[in-house]
Amino acid sequence: MLWVISEGYAPGRIAVPRPTVAICRTCPRDTAKPSARGENPDGMAAELRSALLADRHLGGGIDVMMVQCLGACRRPCAAALSAPGKWRLRFEDLSPRILPDFIAATRAYEATLDGRLGDRDLLPSLRERLGALAPPPASPRRAS
């Protein structure tokens, strides 16, 4: 799970990690060419980041970070949603056409208790792009 301490916290304070959108900035790794659809994956990563940061409904309630790899190299652009105690969702093959759907799913994810998105929240355009699901990490056991 990716955690980020947000700006604005006083030095020395421990911040509870917030929901995070991690966007792969190295897609595609094996080629610098634009995809067959003529979209630039690197440009898409920057566009996705800008759109998430500008969304007034998210209201700064999430952290957005660019990461080196999310393991979806063959289907760029990739982004993952994660938060403490929630399932981690990785979406692949994101494009400008479905950017509003991804932002809506990010809002829905932020509002869930466990990170699971139902049919109402996971629009058809994103269902085929959901490339990986990871359960929340188990709580550490205490020695008895």
C-alpha positions in Angstrom: 0.0 0.0 0.0 1.3 3.4 -0.8 1.2 6.0 1.9 2.1 9.7 1.8 2.3 12.2 4.5 0.5 15.3 3.2 1.9 18.8 3.3 0.5 21.0 6.0 1.3 18.8 9.0 3.4 20.2 11.7 6.9 18.7 11.9 7.0 15.8 14.4 3.3 15.0 14.2 2.3 11.6 13.0 -0.3 11.9 10.2 -2.8 9.3 9.4 -2.4 8.2 5.8 -5.1 9.5 3.5 -6.5 7.8 0.4 -3.9 7.9 -2.4 -4.0 7.8 -6.1 -0.7 6.5 -7.5 -0.1 7.2 -11.2 2.5 5.4 -13.1 4.9 7.8 -14.8 7.0 5.2 -16.6 4.3 3.8 -18.8 5.2 2.5 -21.3 8.6 1.3 -20.2 9.5 -0.7 -23.3 8.7 1.9 -25.9 8.5 5.7 -26.2 6.0 5.6 -29.0 2.4 6.7 -28.5 -0.2 3.9 -28.4 -2.0 2.7 -31.5 -4.9 5.0 -30.7 -2.6 8.0 -31.0 -2.7 8.9 -27.3 0.4 9.8 -25.4 0.6 7.7 -22.2 3.0 10.1 -20.6 0.7 13.0 -21.4 -2.2 11.0 -20.0 -0.5 10.5 -16.7 0.1 14.3 -16.3 -3.5 15.0 -17.5 -4.9 12.5 -14.9 -2.8 14.0 -12.1 -4.0 17.6 -13.0 -7.6 16.5 -13.3 -7.5 14.8 -9.8 -5.9 17.8 -8.2 -8.4 20.2 -9.7 -11.5 18.2 -8.8 -13.5 20.2 -6.3 -15.5 17.2 -5.1 -12.3 15.4 -3.9 -11.6 18.6 -2.0 -8.0 17.8 -1.2 -9.1 14.6 0.7 -6.7 12.5 -1.3 -3.0 12.4 -2.1 -1.9 12.1 -5.7 1.5 10.8 -6.4 3.5 9.9 -9.5 5.3 6.5 -9.0 7.9 4.6 -11.1 5.9 1.5 -11.9 2.5 -0.1 -11.1 3.2 -3.3 -13.0 0.8 -2.6 -15.9 3.5 -1.9 -18.5 1.6 -3.4 -21.4 -1.6 -1.3 -20.8 -0.5 2.3 -20.0 -1.7 4.6 -18.4 -2.1 2.9 -15.0 -3.3 4.3 -11.7 -4.0 2.7 -8.3 -6.4 3.7 -5.6 -5.4 2.8 -2.0 -6.2 3.8 1.5 -5.6 2.3 5.0 -7.9 -0.6 5.6 -9.3 -0.7 2.1 -8.8 -2.8 -1.0 -6.2 -1.5 -3.4 -7.5 -1.2 -7.0 -5.3 -0.8 -10.1 -6.8 0.5 -13.3 -5.0 0.1 -16.6 -5.3 1.5 -20.1 -6.7 4.9 -18.9 -7.4 7.4 -21.7 -8.8 11.0 -21.9 -12.2 9.6 -23.0 -12.7 7.9 -19.6 -11.0 10.4 -17.4 -14.4 11.6 -15.9 -15.3 8.0 -15.1 -12.1 7.4 -13.3 -12.5 10.6 -11.2 -16.1 9.5 -10.3 -14.7 6.1 -9.3 -12.1 7.9 -7.2 -14.8 9.9 -5.4 -16.8 6.7 -4.8 -13.7 4.9 -3.5 -13.0 7.7 -1.0 -16.5 7.3 0.3 -16.4 3.5 0.8 -15.6 1.8 4.1 -13.6 -1.1 2.5 -12.6 0.2 -1.0 -14.9 -2.2 -2.9 -16.8 -0.5 -5.7 -20.2 -1.9 -6.6 -21.7 -1.9 -10.1 -23.2 1.6 -9.5 -19.8 3.1 -8.7 -17.7 1.1 -11.2 -18.9 2.3 -14.6 -18.7 -0.1 -17.6 -15.8 1.9 -19.1 -13.7 1.0 -16.0 -14.7 -2.6 -15.4 -12.6 -3.9 -18.3 -9.7 -1.7 -17.1 -9.6 -3.0 -13.5 -6.4 -4.9 -13.7 -5.7 -5.9 -10.1 -7.3 -6.0 -6.7 -5.4 -6.4 -3.5 -6.9 -6.9 -0.1 -6.0 -4.6 2.7 -3.0 -5.8 4.7 -3.8 -7.9 7.7 -3.4 -6.3 11.1 -0.2 -7.4 12.8 -0.7 -10.0 15.5 0.3 -9.2 19.0 2.5 -11.8 20.8 0.5 -13.4 23.6 
